[in-house]
């Protein structure tokens, strides 16, 4: 694969043979960020599980202490007092049948997180083929199907992220922006990894965290020593 000049210059800052400590890896990642925009710092964790088995799924959500640095647009499927509570908490769009119709008929997708009250899931279920592939389908495991929509909206706005295995047994998550600095990024990194470790399935055998890589949006991957990450 051919890379641009800036990427190649950044790659020289990374020792490909080295397994970094988390704080050193994040500090190096910041140095590799050369784009004109505030790059996102991403974490990619490969786990020693098999996502094909239901008892080895790893999925959940966690509120990053320093947020993600991204303005999160929240849609809430709710009625009555729940709808009012969601609006008061800062939801960007709130609705029921009319919101479902808007998504189905107009292709409205101007939101990053979808939250629903349990009694709305029969209605929201119709959107499975639209929201599912985009990772936007409300889920009890992610805390986005809940009777307490106000709290869910507040957490989403504060930097709550969902983590889940892909088909290759890897979790991909943003942990903030380069402008956060090493300390805040490290706090977010530790919070995410602690959550992933706590979500370890009982059926998982052997080494749980096989590899961990951090990278900025446009930068090279930096490998973190799995031993230095709990689990």
N, C-alpha and C positions, 0 to 999 in steps of 0.2 A: 504494500500500500504506500502510495506517495503522499507525503505531507508537505505543507507549505513551509516557507522560510521561518516564520515566527514559531510554528510548532517545533521545528527541528532545533531552533535555538533554545526553546524551553526544555526540550527533551534532554539537552546536555546538562541540565541542572539536576537530573534524576539519575541515581545509580540503579540501573535495571537489575543488578544482582543482589541488591540490598533489601532486607526486610526492615522497614522503618518503625520506630515507635510512633504512636498516634500523633502526638504533638509535633514531632519533627516532620512527619508526613504532611500534616496540615500547613505547617510553616513553609515547607517546600512547595506545596500546591499553590499557595498565595504568590510565591515568587514566579511560578510558571504562567500566571495569568497576565497575558499581554493584550487582550482584546480591549477595545475602546469602551465597552460596556462593563457593568459590574457582573462578572461571571458567577454562576451558581457553582457551589462545591457539592459534588455528588459522592455518595458512598455505594459501593457494590460489594455485597457479601455473598460468597458461595457457601452453602451449608451442606453438611453431610447427611442429607435426608433425601427421600425420593418423593417428589411432589405428585407422582401418579397414585400414591396411596393416601386415602382419606385420613388415616391416623398419623400421617407425617406432614400434614399441611402446617405451614407457619404463616400466620396472618394476624394482624392487629393494628392498633393505632396508638400514637404517643404524641403528647404535646411537647414540642421542643422548647426549652427554657428561653431561648433567644429568638424564637420564631424562624421563619424561612426567608424573610426579607422580601417576600412576595405578597402583593395585595390579593387576598383570596376573595373570590366572588361566590357567595353562598345562595343556593336555591333551596327553599323549604316547601315540602308538600304537607300542608296542614289546613285545618279549618277552625273557625270560631276563636276561642280563647287561645288555642295553640298558635294560630296564625298571628294573632295580635302579639303574643309573647315573642315569636320569631322576629317580627318586624321591630319590636322594641329592642331586641338584642342586636340588631344591625344586619339582618338578612337582606340580601340585595333583591331577591324576588321571592314572593310567597304566593302560593295558590293551591288549588285542588284540581277539579276536573278541567278548569280553563287552562291551567299550566300544562297539564298532560296533553291537552288538545293543541296547545301552542307548540310543544316540542314535537308532537307527531305530525301536525299539519304544516307548520312553518319552519320546522328544523331548528327551532330556537335552542341554542346550546351555550348561551353567554354566561356560563358559570363554571367554577372549578370544583365545587363540592355540592353534593345533593344530600339533603337530610329529610327524613320523613317520620311522622308519628306512626306507631304500629297499625292504627286503624286505617291508614292510607295505603298500606302496602298492596292491598288487593287492586287498587287503582294504579299504583306505580308499577306493579308487576307487568303491566302492558308495555312498559318502556324498556323491558329487559334487553331486547335486541339492539336498542339504540344506546342505552346507558352502559350496559354490560361491557361491550368491547372497549369503551373509553375509560373503564375503571370508575364510573360515576354512579353505579347502582348502589342505593342505600343498603347497608348491611348491619345487622346487630353486632357482629364481631368487630366492626370498625367503629361502632358507637354512633352510626349515622341513621339507625332506626331506633328511636328513643322517644319516650313520652316527655322528656325534658328537652324540648327543642331549643329553648333559650340557652341552656348550658352548652349544647352541641354547637350552636352558632358561635357563641363566645370562644369556645375552644378552637373551632376552625379558623376564626379570624386571628387568634393568638398564635397560630403556627402548628396546629395539629396535623400530623401527616399519617398516612396509612402505609404500612409495609406488608408486602405479600410476596410469596415465591412466584417466579415465573416458571416456564416449562423446563428450564435448564437448572433449576434449583438455586437461582440467584435472586437476591433482593436488591432492588435499585431504589435509592432514596436521596432527595436533596437535603442538605443539612444547613443551608444558609448561603450567604453571598461572600465573595472574597473580601469585601469591605468590612465584614464582621471582625476580622482579625483572628489570630490563632486561639486566643483564650475562649471567646464565645463559640467558635466553631468546635473546639474541643469539648465544651460543655454539651453542645447539641449532639456531637458524635457519641459521647459517653452515654447520654440519655437514650439514644436510638439503639446502640449495641446492648445496653442493659435490658431494654425491652425485648429485643430479639432473643437474647439468652434466656430470659424468663419464659419466653414462649416455646422453648425447646420441647418437642413432643416426646412423650414417654417411649415411643417406638424408635426414636433415633438412636443409632448405635455408633460407637467409635467417635472420632473427632467431629464435633458439631460444627464449629467454624473452620472451614477448610482454607478459605482465603478471604482477604479484605483489601479492597483497593479504593483509594480516593482520587478524584480528578476534578479539575475545573471544566466548565463547558467546552472550552477549546483546547485544554491542556492535556498532557500525557498522564497515564495512570501511574500512581505511586503505591507500591505494595506495602501493606502494614503487616507486621509480625502477628500472626493469629494468636500466638502464645500471650502476647501483650493485651489481647482483647479477652475479657472474661468469657469462659466457656471453652 
